[in-house]
Structures are given as C-alpha cells and as structure tokens.
Amino acid sequence: VQLVESGGGMVQPGGSLRLSCAASGFTFSNYAMSWVRQAPGKGPEWVSGINTGGGTTYYVDSVKGRFTISRDNAKNTLYLQMDSLKPEDTAVYYCKFGSTWGQGTQVTVSS
C-alpha cells in the first residue's frame, strides 16, 4: 500500500496550488479518502474528505470555499485544489485512508 503526494511548494498569499496523491497497492475506488495537514509545532488537522464515488465532500470550516477535494478513480489519484491561500495554510499536507498516510508534501504560503 502506498500513497505518494506531490504538488506542494511555496506560493504568495492569494495564490493557488493543486496537490495530488497517487495511490497504489489497494483498490482505491473502495475507500473514502482524506487530506490532513500539520503545521509547524502543531498537531495534525483534518482538512477535507471525500466518499468513494466522489459525490460527497467534507471540509474543515477554515478552508470552505477555498479548497476543493476531488478524485479520479480511473487514475487512482486524489486531488486537493487550494485557492486563495493564506499564510495559516502553511503545513505539510498528507493524504490518508484509515490509518495509512502518505509521506506528505510541504505547502508554504508567504510573501
């Protein structure tokens, strides 16, 4: 089982990034997926979740209206479109299902 995130980087406030999570080693379409982030010196924070078919999504209040989670079951890939980024979005972002996490990708929002 493997989850590999990509797409992180440094962006100015108000900018956008699109994170991807490539899944392998399990039947991706059978599992709800989530994005979780961890800011420096803080504990993990759940950010967003999506059901198996992609038709139902969930967000923490702080990102509602700015982030969009989606999935492509044919490509075994999970996405997180992040718009209107703020400095407080700076964190390592992880995709996960159950107790399985990827290695994370760093997102830094700074002017």
Protein Blocks (a to p, Z undefined) as FASTA:
>chain_A
ZZddehiacddehiacddddddehiafklpccddddddehiacddfbdcdfkopaccddf
klgokaccdddfklopacdddehiafklgccddddehjbccebpaddddZZ
